[in-house]
Amino acid sequence: MTPSLKAPLKAPRQTPRPTLIADAAIALIAERGLRGLTHRAVDESVGLPAGSTSNRARTRVALLELALTRIAELESVGFGVPTMVEGSPRDLLTQGVADGLHQAMNDGRALAVARIELALEAARRPELREVYDRLGARFLDLATFLLTRCGSPEPEEDARRLVRWCDGVVFNAVVGSGHGHPQTAVELHEEVTRYLDALLGPAS
């Protein structure tokens, strides 16, 4: 009898429980603020048995850290080096920053709101501050690397300036005075181009 060459059907891949809990926590923070985030609320929002979230993150700080780590993981997908864009390092940096900002203002808006909430909480909790700063350093390191490739004479300082500017743009668009007037992808690309021209000088 000839054996079948047809591969057996694989069961749908399930989201790992820590990821499920972190995503639920982020959604609750974005929707209700930090006051609406409890271990019980997370369990209920995703239909987990009571106590599941407490088993994964026993304290409130641990739950906040879990959410913050997940936000950094998801946002790093947006703020990266675009692989489908051809051109100079400056072109890649411009497109990468513009894409990341556009993502934060649209599909990633809930992540941005939750991150802003957690940034405010980190100002009051030293243990969360350490986590926030450590995760934020990843974006600073990436910006330093890209600005070095762009020929910046002081890439670390320029990276800090760029990250500060991006934080301000996202805050303004997501929860600030620009909330009702989101920029298009084209407008963001133009704005990033102007900022990098001011930061590094006009592209040659």
Residue frames as a rotation matrix with the C-alpha (Angstrom) as fourth column:
MET 1
0.585 0.811 0.000 0.00
0.811 -0.585 0.000 0.00
0.000 0.000 -1.000 0.00
THR 2
-0.228 -0.684 0.693 1.44
0.644 -0.640 -0.419 3.33
0.730 0.351 0.586 -1.04
PRO 3
-0.301 0.100 -0.948 1.79
0.884 -0.344 -0.317 5.69
-0.358 -0.933 0.015 1.92
SER 4
0.712 0.627 0.317 -0.05
0.693 -0.700 -0.172 8.98
0.115 0.342 -0.933 1.66
LEU 5
-0.413 -0.877 0.247 2.12
0.837 -0.472 -0.277 12.00
0.359 0.092 0.929 0.90
LYS 6
0.222 0.582 0.782 -0.46
0.147 -0.813 0.564 14.38
0.964 -0.010 -0.266 2.23
ALA 7
-0.823 -0.563 0.076 0.74
0.050 -0.204 -0.978 16.14
0.566 -0.801 0.196 5.39
PRO 8
-0.198 0.770 -0.607 -1.59
0.957 0.287 0.052 15.82
0.214 -0.570 -0.793 8.36
LEU 9
0.341 0.412 0.845 -3.56
0.228 -0.908 0.351 18.91
0.912 0.073 -0.404 9.23
LYS 10
-0.707 -0.626 -0.329 -2.00
0.517 -0.139 -0.845 20.90
0.483 -0.767 0.422 12.03
ALA 11
0.247 0.783 -0.571 -4.09
0.969 -0.205 0.138 22.26
-0.009 -0.587 -0.809 14.84
PRO 12
0.623 0.013 0.782 -4.40
0.215 -0.964 -0.155 26.07
0.752 0.265 -0.603 14.90
ARG 13
-0.414 -0.866 -0.281 -1.52
0.621 -0.043 -0.783 27.58
0.666 -0.498 0.556 16.75
GLN 14
0.641 0.700 -0.315 -2.71
0.687 -0.340 0.642 28.98
0.342 -0.628 -0.699 20.05
THR 15
0.309 -0.492 0.814 -1.46
-0.277 -0.865 -0.418 32.23
0.910 -0.096 -0.404 21.50
PRO 16
-0.473 -0.528 -0.705 0.79
0.540 0.459 -0.706 31.55
0.696 -0.714 0.068 24.51
ARG 17
0.415 0.757 -0.505 -0.96
0.855 -0.135 0.501 32.43
0.311 -0.640 -0.703 27.74
PRO 18
-0.176 -0.507 -0.844 1.60
0.731 -0.641 0.233 35.10
-0.659 -0.576 0.484 28.84
THR 19
-0.963 -0.157 0.220 1.10
0.269 -0.626 0.732 36.86
0.022 0.764 0.645 25.50
LEU 20
-0.188 0.976 0.110 -2.68
0.620 0.031 0.784 36.56
0.762 0.215 -0.611 25.81
ILE 21
0.356 0.275 -0.893 -2.53
0.921 -0.266 0.285 38.10
-0.159 -0.924 -0.348 29.29
ALA 22
-0.561 -0.657 -0.504 -0.20
0.533 -0.752 0.386 40.91
-0.633 -0.052 0.773 28.19
ASP 23
-0.853 0.281 0.439 -2.37
0.311 -0.401 0.862 41.79
0.418 0.872 0.255 25.19
ALA 24
0.171 0.964 -0.206 -5.48
0.766 0.002 0.643 41.83
0.620 -0.267 -0.738 27.37
ALA 25
0.107 -0.212 -0.971 -3.75
0.857 -0.476 0.198 44.07
-0.504 -0.854 0.130 29.91
ILE 26
-0.885 -0.463 -0.034 -2.75
0.365 -0.738 0.568 46.52
-0.288 0.491 0.822 27.16
ALA 27
-0.509 0.771 0.383 -6.30
0.435 -0.154 0.887 46.63
0.743 0.619 -0.257 25.82
LEU 28
0.378 0.662 -0.647 -7.69
0.892 -0.074 0.445 47.31
0.247 -0.746 -0.619 29.29
ILE 29
-0.289 -0.563 -0.775 -5.17
0.696 -0.679 0.233 50.08
-0.657 -0.472 0.588 29.96
ALA 30
-0.961 -0.105 0.254 -5.97
0.265 -0.601 0.754 51.74
0.074 0.793 0.605 26.63
GLU 31
-0.291 0.945 0.148 -9.72
0.432 -0.009 0.902 51.46
0.854 0.326 -0.406 27.18
ARG 32
0.661 0.674 -0.330 -10.11
0.517 -0.090 0.852 52.08
0.544 -0.734 -0.407 30.92
GLY 33
0.344 -0.630 0.696 -6.82
-0.655 -0.693 -0.303 53.54
0.673 -0.351 -0.651 32.12
LEU 34
-0.622 -0.719 -0.311 -4.68
-0.268 0.568 -0.779 52.03
0.736 -0.401 -0.545 34.85
ARG 35
-0.565 0.476 0.674 -7.55
-0.781 -0.045 -0.623 52.12
-0.266 -0.878 0.397 37.34
GLY 36
0.503 0.839 -0.210 -9.40
-0.857 0.451 -0.249 49.64
-0.114 0.305 0.945 35.16
LEU 37
0.067 -0.570 -0.819 -6.52
-0.491 0.696 -0.524 47.17
0.869 0.437 -0.233 35.11
THR 38
0.166 -0.051 0.985 -6.85
-0.923 0.344 0.174 44.35
-0.347 -0.938 0.010 37.63
HIS 39
-0.866 -0.483 0.129 -5.85
-0.431 0.853 0.294 40.72
-0.252 0.199 -0.947 37.57
ARG 40
-0.368 0.813 0.452 -9.49
0.320 0.567 -0.759 39.74
-0.873 -0.135 -0.469 37.67
ALA 41
0.446 0.550 -0.706 -10.39
-0.424 -0.565 -0.708 42.07
-0.788 0.615 -0.019 34.79
VAL 42
-0.365 -0.653 -0.664 -7.71
-0.921 0.150 0.359 40.48
-0.135 0.742 -0.656 32.62
ASP 43
-0.888 0.075 0.454 -8.99
0.022 0.992 -0.121 36.98
-0.460 -0.097 -0.883 33.39
GLU 44
-0.006 0.997 0.072 -12.54
0.284 0.071 -0.956 38.00
-0.959 0.015 -0.284 32.56
SER 45
0.242 0.126 -0.962 -11.68
-0.675 -0.690 -0.260 39.87
-0.697 0.713 -0.082 29.37
VAL 46
-0.343 -0.421 -0.839 -10.15
-0.907 0.379 0.181 36.81
0.242 0.824 -0.513 27.71
GLY 47
0.612 0.761 -0.214 -12.17
-0.673 0.644 0.363 34.10
0.415 -0.078 0.907 29.43
LEU 48
-0.373 -0.802 -0.466 -9.36
-0.253 0.571 -0.781 32.65
0.893 -0.173 -0.416 31.50
PRO 49
0.314 0.434 -0.844 -10.00
0.674 0.524 0.521 30.71
0.669 -0.733 -0.128 34.74
ALA 50
0.883 0.059 0.465 -9.96
-0.243 -0.790 0.563 32.94
0.401 -0.610 -0.683 37.80
GLY 51
0.728 -0.661 0.181 -6.43
-0.151 0.102 0.983 33.33
-0.669 -0.743 -0.026 39.12
SER 52
0.660 -0.478 0.579 -4.69
0.748 0.490 -0.448 32.72
-0.070 0.729 0.681 35.78
THR 53
0.578 -0.436 0.690 -3.27
0.084 -0.809 -0.581 36.25
0.812 0.394 -0.431 35.57
SER 54
0.736 -0.283 0.615 -2.18
-0.677 -0.312 0.666 36.17
0.004 -0.907 -0.421 39.22
ASN 55
0.760 -0.465 0.454 -0.27
0.286 0.867 0.408 32.97
-0.584 -0.180 0.792 38.55
ARG 56
0.454 -0.585 0.672 1.64
0.830 0.004 -0.557 34.64
0.323 0.811 0.488 35.70
ALA 57
-0.409 -0.515 0.753 2.12
0.157 -0.853 -0.498 38.08
0.899 -0.086 0.430 37.29
ARG 58
-0.210 0.354 -0.911 1.61
0.903 0.427 -0.043 37.90
0.374 -0.832 -0.410 41.04
THR 59
-0.315 0.057 -0.947 1.85
0.608 -0.755 -0.248 41.62
-0.729 -0.654 0.203 41.78
ARG 60
0.776 0.615 -0.143 0.42
0.329 -0.587 -0.740 44.68
-0.538 0.527 -0.658 40.08
VAL 61
0.279 -0.759 -0.588 3.91
-0.677 -0.590 0.441 45.87
-0.681 0.275 -0.679 39.20
ALA 62
-0.607 -0.505 0.614 4.65
-0.002 0.773 0.634 42.53
-0.794 0.384 -0.471 37.57
LEU 63
0.194 0.771 0.606 1.48
0.788 0.245 -0.565 42.87
-0.584 0.587 -0.560 35.49
LEU 64
0.828 0.052 -0.558 2.49
-0.162 -0.931 -0.328 46.38
-0.536 0.362 -0.762 34.43
GLU 65
-0.177 -0.975 -0.134 5.95
-0.602 -0.001 0.799 45.14
-0.779 0.222 -0.587 33.49
LEU 66
-0.401 0.114 0.909 4.41
0.497 0.861 0.111 42.35
-0.770 0.496 -0.402 31.42
ALA 67
0.671 0.720 0.176 2.27
0.582 -0.365 -0.727 44.85
-0.459 0.591 -0.664 29.50
LEU 68
0.639 -0.480 -0.601 5.16
-0.487 -0.857 0.166 47.25
-0.595 0.187 -0.781 29.00
THR 69
-0.433 -0.828 0.356 7.46
-0.254 0.492 0.833 44.52
-0.865 0.270 -0.423 27.69
ARG 70
-0.105 0.499 0.860 4.79
0.792 0.565 -0.232 43.43
-0.602 0.657 -0.455 25.22
ILE 71
0.853 0.401 -0.334 4.27
0.168 -0.817 -0.552 47.01
-0.494 0.415 -0.764 24.03
ALA 72
0.144 -0.893 -0.427 7.99
-0.661 -0.408 0.630 47.39
-0.737 0.192 -0.648 23.33
GLU 73
-0.531 -0.313 0.787 7.94
0.220 0.847 0.485 44.11
-0.818 0.431 -0.381 21.42
LEU 74
0.265 0.753 0.602 5.02
0.844 0.120 -0.522 45.17
-0.466 0.647 -0.604 19.24
GLU 75
0.864 0.073 -0.499 6.19
-0.069 -0.963 -0.260 48.73
-0.499 0.259 -0.827 18.65
SER 76
-0.129 -0.989 -0.071 9.65
-0.336 -0.024 0.942 47.58
-0.933 0.145 -0.329 17.61
VAL 77
-0.153 0.160 0.975 8.01
0.787 0.617 0.022 45.99
-0.598 0.771 -0.221 14.57
GLY 78
0.813 0.540 0.218 6.86
0.566 -0.646 -0.512 49.42
-0.136 0.539 -0.831 13.40
PHE 79
0.797 -0.581 -0.166 10.02
-0.567 -0.814 0.129 51.36
-0.209 -0.009 -0.978 14.19
GLY 80
0.381 -0.684 0.622 12.52
0.328 0.729 0.601 49.36
-0.865 -0.024 0.502 12.21
VAL 81
-0.560 -0.610 -0.561 14.51
-0.409 -0.385 0.827 49.38
-0.720 0.693 -0.034 9.03
PRO 82
0.548 0.826 -0.129 12.18
-0.521 0.217 -0.825 48.99
-0.654 0.520 0.550 6.03
THR 83
-0.255 -0.693 0.674 13.39
0.089 0.677 0.730 46.10
-0.963 0.246 -0.110 3.91
MET 84
0.209 0.431 0.878 11.40
0.886 0.296 -0.357 46.94
-0.413 0.853 -0.320 0.79
VAL 85
0.955 0.098 -0.281 12.76
0.015 -0.959 -0.284 50.47
-0.297 0.267 -0.917 0.37
GLU 86
0.298 -0.883 0.363 15.76
0.948 0.230 -0.218 51.02
0.109 0.409 0.906 -1.83
GLY 87
0.743 -0.088 0.663 18.03
0.055 -0.980 -0.192 54.01
0.667 0.180 -0.723 -1.38
SER 88
-0.276 -0.907 0.318 20.57
-0.191 -0.272 -0.943 55.58
0.942 -0.321 -0.098 0.89
PRO 89
-0.636 0.011 -0.772 20.74
0.713 0.391 -0.582 55.10
0.295 -0.920 -0.256 4.67
ARG 90
-0.929 0.317 -0.193 19.02
-0.207 -0.875 -0.438 58.48
-0.308 -0.367 0.878 4.93
ASP 91
-0.414 0.809 -0.417 16.14
-0.699 0.011 0.715 57.21
0.583 0.587 0.561 2.77
LEU 92
-0.285 0.255 -0.924 15.82
0.344 0.927 0.150 54.09
0.895 -0.275 -0.352 4.91
LEU 93
-0.845 -0.061 -0.532 15.82
0.531 -0.225 -0.817 56.11
-0.070 -0.973 0.222 8.13
THR 94
-0.819 0.560 -0.121 13.23
-0.569 -0.821 0.048 58.55
-0.072 0.109 0.991 6.81
GLN 95
-0.214 0.772 -0.598 10.89
-0.523 0.426 0.738 55.79
0.825 0.471 0.313 5.66
GLY 96
-0.447 -0.011 -0.895 11.37
0.532 0.800 -0.276 53.74
0.719 -0.599 -0.352 8.82
VAL 97
-0.935 0.093 -0.343 10.56
0.245 -0.532 -0.810 56.64
-0.258 -0.841 0.475 11.13
ALA 98
-0.637 0.735 -0.233 7.59
-0.765 -0.564 0.312 57.74
0.098 0.376 0.921 8.99
ASP 99
-0.225 0.542 -0.810 6.20
-0.174 0.795 0.581 54.18
0.959 0.272 -0.084 8.92
GLY 100
-0.650 -0.091 -0.755 6.62
0.650 0.448 -0.614 53.81
0.394 -0.890 -0.232 12.67
LEU 101
-0.925 0.324 -0.196 4.85
-0.163 -0.809 -0.565 57.08
-0.342 -0.491 0.801 13.40
HIS 102
-0.436 0.796 -0.419 2.02
-0.782 -0.106 0.614 56.23
0.444 0.595 0.669 11.03
GLN 103
-0.329 0.264 -0.907 1.60
0.250 0.950 0.186 52.84
0.911 -0.166 -0.378 12.68
ALA 104
-0.839 -0.061 -0.541 1.50
0.544 -0.073 -0.836 54.42
0.011 -0.995 0.095 16.15
MET 105
-0.823 0.520 -0.230 -1.17
-0.465 -0.848 -0.253 56.88
-0.326 -0.101 0.940 15.06
ASN 106
-0.137 0.779 -0.612 -3.41
-0.894 0.169 0.415 54.29
0.427 0.604 0.673 13.42
ASP 107
0.406 0.334 -0.850 -3.37
-0.102 0.941 0.321 50.53
0.908 -0.044 0.416 14.03
GLY 108
-0.280 -0.631 -0.723 -1.01
0.687 0.395 -0.610 51.01
0.671 -0.667 0.323 16.97
ARG 109
-0.148 0.264 0.953 -2.99
-0.326 -0.923 0.205 53.79
0.934 -0.280 0.222 18.65
ALA 110
0.864 0.503 -0.010 -4.08
-0.175 0.320 0.931 51.60
0.472 -0.803 0.364 21.58
LEU 111
0.387 -0.815 -0.431 -0.45
0.867 0.481 -0.133 50.62
0.315 -0.322 0.893 22.16
ALA 112
-0.449 -0.585 0.676 0.57
0.374 -0.810 -0.452 54.27
0.812 0.049 0.582 22.17
VAL 113
0.291 0.644 0.708 -2.17
-0.487 -0.537 0.689 55.22
0.823 -0.546 0.157 24.63
ALA 114
0.933 0.056 -0.355 -1.21
0.227 0.674 0.703 52.35
0.279 -0.737 0.616 26.94
ARG 115
0.049 -0.994 -0.102 2.48
0.886 0.090 -0.455 53.26
0.462 -0.068 0.885 26.73
ILE 116
-0.329 -0.105 0.939 1.73
-0.087 -0.986 -0.141 56.87
0.940 -0.128 0.315 27.65
GLU 117
0.716 0.635 0.288 -0.32
-0.400 0.036 0.916 55.67
0.572 -0.771 0.280 30.64
LEU 118
0.784 -0.459 -0.417 2.56
0.599 0.735 0.318 53.45
0.160 -0.499 0.851 31.73
ALA 119
-0.208 -0.863 0.461 5.09
0.587 -0.487 -0.646 56.25
0.782 0.136 0.608 31.27
LEU 120
0.082 0.330 0.940 3.11
-0.520 -0.791 0.323 58.36
0.850 -0.516 0.106 33.72
GLU 121
0.960 0.279 -0.021 2.97
-0.144 0.560 0.816 55.45
0.240 -0.780 0.578 36.16
ALA 122
0.407 -0.887 -0.218 6.73
0.782 0.461 -0.419 54.92
0.472 0.000 0.882 35.77
ALA 123
-0.142 -0.424 0.894 7.25
-0.069 -0.897 -0.436 58.47
0.987 -0.124 0.098 37.01
ARG 124
0.354 0.384 0.853 5.81
-0.856 -0.234 0.460 57.30
0.376 -0.893 0.246 40.35
ARG 125
0.930 -0.008 0.368 7.19
-0.158 0.895 0.418 53.75
-0.333 -0.446 0.831 40.52
PRO 126
0.154 -0.962 -0.225 11.00
-0.890 -0.234 0.392 53.43
-0.429 0.140 -0.892 40.43
GLU 127
-0.337 -0.288 0.896 10.77
-0.060 0.957 0.284 49.69
-0.940 0.042 -0.340 39.71
LEU 128
0.547 0.585 0.599 8.66
0.613 0.206 -0.762 50.36
-0.569 0.784 -0.246 36.61
ARG 129
0.792 -0.332 -0.513 10.90
-0.471 -0.866 -0.167 53.29
-0.389 0.374 -0.842 35.63
GLU 130
-0.224 -0.942 0.248 13.85
-0.550 0.333 0.766 50.91
-0.805 0.035 -0.593 35.36
VAL 131
-0.181 0.243 0.953 11.93
0.575 0.812 -0.098 48.61
-0.798 0.530 -0.286 33.03
TYR 132
0.830 0.558 -0.021 10.62
0.339 -0.534 -0.775 51.49
-0.444 0.636 -0.632 30.92
ASP 133
0.533 -0.696 -0.481 14.09
-0.705 -0.680 0.204 52.98
-0.469 0.231 -0.853 30.48
ARG 134
-0.391 -0.705 0.592 15.70
-0.247 0.700 0.670 49.62
-0.887 0.115 -0.448 29.71
LEU 135
0.090 0.508 0.857 13.15
0.745 0.537 -0.396 48.81
-0.661 0.674 -0.330 27.02
GLY 136
0.919 0.279 -0.279 13.34
0.078 -0.821 -0.565 52.34
-0.387 0.498 -0.776 25.61
ALA 137
0.108 -0.970 -0.217 17.09
-0.494 -0.241 0.835 51.98
-0.863 0.017 -0.505 25.24
ARG 138
-0.155 -0.116 0.981 16.48
0.611 0.769 0.188 49.51
-0.776 0.629 -0.048 22.40
PHE 139
0.732 0.497 0.465 14.94
0.674 -0.433 -0.599 52.25
-0.096 0.752 -0.652 20.28
LEU 140
0.793 -0.515 -0.325 17.74
-0.405 -0.845 0.350 54.62
-0.454 -0.146 -0.879 21.21
ASP 141
-0.141 -0.878 0.456 20.35
-0.088 0.470 0.878 52.05
-0.986 0.084 -0.144 20.17
LEU 142
0.113 0.267 0.957 18.59
0.882 0.416 -0.220 51.48
-0.457 0.869 -0.188 16.84
ALA 143
0.962 0.271 0.038 18.39
0.262 -0.874 -0.408 55.22
-0.077 0.403 -0.912 16.18
THR 144
0.441 -0.877 -0.189 22.08
-0.475 -0.407 0.781 55.61
-0.762 -0.255 -0.596 17.03
PHE 145
-0.230 -0.507 0.831 23.00
0.398 0.730 0.556 52.82
-0.888 0.458 0.034 14.61
LEU 146
0.390 0.478 0.787 20.93
0.903 -0.034 -0.427 54.31
-0.178 0.877 -0.445 11.78
LEU 147
0.984 -0.031 -0.177 22.18
-0.042 -0.997 -0.057 57.86
-0.175 0.064 -0.982 12.36
THR 148
0.108 -0.989 0.098 25.75
-0.198 0.075 0.977 56.60
-0.974 -0.125 -0.188 12.34
ARG 149
-0.205 -0.114 0.972 25.10
0.799 0.555 0.233 55.12
-0.566 0.824 -0.023 8.90
CYS 150
0.723 0.548 0.420 23.68
0.689 -0.612 -0.388 58.48
0.044 0.570 -0.820 7.85
GLY 151
-0.075 -0.883 0.464 26.96
0.702 -0.377 -0.604 60.18
0.708 0.281 0.648 8.73
SER 152
0.873 0.403 0.275 25.86
0.084 -0.680 0.728 62.02
0.480 -0.613 -0.628 11.88
PRO 153
-0.097 -0.968 0.232 28.91
-0.199 -0.210 -0.957 63.55
0.975 -0.139 -0.172 13.62
GLU 154
-0.826 -0.087 0.557 27.26
-0.562 0.050 -0.826 62.90
0.044 -0.995 -0.091 17.02
PRO 155
-0.495 0.665 -0.559 24.92
-0.173 0.555 0.814 59.94
0.852 0.499 -0.159 16.51
GLU 156
-0.568 0.302 -0.765 24.15
0.779 0.498 -0.382 59.30
0.266 -0.813 -0.519 20.19
GLU 157
-0.740 0.292 -0.606 23.04
0.139 -0.815 -0.562 62.87
-0.658 -0.500 0.563 20.81
ASP 158
-0.709 0.500 -0.497 21.14
-0.693 -0.363 0.623 63.01
0.131 0.786 0.604 17.53
ALA 159
-0.620 0.490 -0.613 19.46
0.285 0.868 0.406 59.72
0.731 0.078 -0.678 18.46
ARG 160
-0.623 0.384 -0.682 18.21
0.709 -0.092 -0.700 61.25
-0.331 -0.919 -0.215 21.70
ARG 161
-0.728 0.346 -0.592 16.91
-0.389 -0.919 -0.058 64.25
-0.564 0.189 0.804 19.79
LEU 162
-0.697 0.460 -0.550 15.14
-0.483 0.267 0.834 62.04
0.531 0.847 0.036 17.25
VAL 163
-0.596 0.481 -0.643 13.54
0.642 0.767 -0.021 59.84
0.483 -0.425 -0.765 19.91
ARG 164
-0.681 0.346 -0.645 12.36
0.372 -0.595 -0.712 62.93
-0.630 -0.725 0.277 21.83
TRP 165
-0.731 0.393 -0.557 10.86
-0.648 -0.656 0.387 64.34
-0.214 0.644 0.735 18.66
CYS 166
-0.660 0.481 -0.578 9.09
-0.094 0.710 0.698 61.06
0.746 0.515 -0.423 17.82
ASP 167
-0.647 0.413 -0.641 7.67
0.762 0.352 -0.543 60.84
0.002 -0.840 -0.542 21.35
GLY 168
-0.683 0.364 -0.633 6.31
-0.052 -0.889 -0.455 64.36
-0.728 -0.278 0.626 21.01
VAL 169
-0.726 0.405 -0.556 4.75
-0.654 -0.156 0.741 63.69
0.213 0.901 0.378 17.61
VAL 170
-0.614 0.499 -0.612 3.02
0.335 0.866 0.371 60.53
0.715 0.023 -0.699 18.86
PHE 171
-0.662 0.368 -0.653 1.79
0.653 -0.145 -0.743 62.20
-0.368 -0.919 -0.145 22.06
ASN 172
-0.733 0.356 -0.580 0.37
-0.407 -0.912 -0.046 65.13
-0.545 0.202 0.814 20.10
ALA 173
-0.641 0.458 -0.616 -1.39
-0.615 0.174 0.769 62.93
0.460 0.872 0.170 17.56
VAL 174
-0.555 0.382 -0.739 -2.74
0.359 0.911 0.201 60.28
0.750 -0.153 -0.643 19.94
VAL 175
0.052 0.576 -0.816 -3.77
0.994 0.049 0.098 62.18
0.097 -0.816 -0.570 23.10
GLY 176
-0.597 -0.391 -0.701 -2.74
0.526 -0.850 0.026 65.79
-0.606 -0.354 0.713 22.53
SER 177
-0.112 0.575 -0.810 -4.07
-0.267 -0.803 -0.533 68.74
-0.957 0.157 0.244 20.56
GLY 178
-0.572 -0.156 -0.806 -3.51
-0.813 -0.021 0.581 66.99
-0.108 0.988 -0.115 17.23
HIS 179
-0.672 0.301 0.676 -5.83
-0.017 0.907 -0.421 64.11
-0.740 -0.295 -0.604 18.12
GLY 180
0.326 0.941 0.095 -8.55
0.154 0.047 -0.987 65.23
-0.933 0.336 -0.129 15.72
HIS 181
0.778 -0.108 -0.619 -6.20
-0.597 -0.434 -0.675 65.88
-0.196 0.894 -0.402 12.80
PRO 182
0.426 -0.639 0.640 -4.16
0.170 0.752 0.637 62.74
-0.889 -0.162 0.429 12.13
GLN 183
-0.009 -0.540 -0.841 -1.47
-0.822 -0.476 0.314 63.06
-0.570 0.694 -0.440 9.49
THR 184
0.939 0.285 -0.191 -1.39
-0.340 0.695 -0.634 60.91
-0.048 0.660 0.749 6.40
ALA 185
0.591 -0.753 0.289 1.54
0.616 0.652 0.442 58.67
-0.521 -0.083 0.849 5.52
VAL 186
0.275 -0.464 0.842 2.66
0.797 -0.380 -0.469 61.18
0.538 0.800 0.265 2.89
GLU 187
0.704 0.041 0.709 2.46
-0.216 -0.939 0.269 64.11
0.676 -0.343 -0.652 5.31
LEU 188
0.900 -0.389 0.196 4.46
-0.100 0.254 0.962 62.19
-0.424 -0.886 0.189 7.91
HIS 189
0.412 -0.776 0.478 7.15
0.896 0.440 -0.058 61.32
-0.165 0.452 0.877 5.37
GLU 190
0.323 -0.242 0.915 7.46
0.426 -0.826 -0.369 64.99
0.845 0.509 -0.164 4.45
GLU 191
0.846 0.047 0.531 7.61
-0.400 -0.603 0.690 66.04
0.353 -0.796 -0.492 8.09
VAL 192
0.768 -0.619 0.163 10.27
0.325 0.597 0.734 63.45
-0.551 -0.511 0.660 8.94
THR 193
0.306 -0.653 0.692 12.28
0.904 -0.029 -0.427 64.61
0.299 0.756 0.581 5.93
ARG 194
0.499 -0.065 0.864 12.14
-0.029 -0.998 -0.058 68.21
0.866 0.003 -0.500 7.16
TYR 195
0.937 -0.142 0.320 13.16
-0.333 -0.080 0.939 67.21
-0.107 -0.987 -0.122 10.68
LEU 196
0.580 -0.766 0.278 16.12
0.657 0.642 0.396 65.14
-0.481 -0.047 0.875 9.51
ASP 197
0.325 -0.435 0.840 17.19
0.659 -0.532 -0.531 68.00
0.678 0.726 0.113 7.25
ALA 198
0.678 -0.021 0.735 17.20
-0.409 -0.841 0.353 70.26
0.611 -0.540 -0.579 10.32
LEU 199
0.900 -0.291 0.324 19.01
-0.169 0.451 0.876 67.63
-0.401 -0.844 0.357 12.39
LEU 200
0.324 -0.776 0.541 21.61
0.592 0.612 0.524 66.49
-0.738 0.150 0.658 9.88
GLY 201
-0.460 -0.380 -0.803 21.57
-0.416 -0.706 0.573 69.12
-0.785 0.597 0.166 7.19
PRO 202
0.491 0.691 -0.530 19.94
-0.787 0.091 -0.611 68.73
-0.374 0.717 0.588 3.76
ALA 203
0.457 -0.284 0.843 20.52
0.244 0.951 0.188 65.36
-0.855 0.120 0.504 2.13
SER 204
-0.329 -0.674 -0.662 23.10
-0.543 -0.438 0.716 65.45
-0.772 0.595 -0.222 -0.61
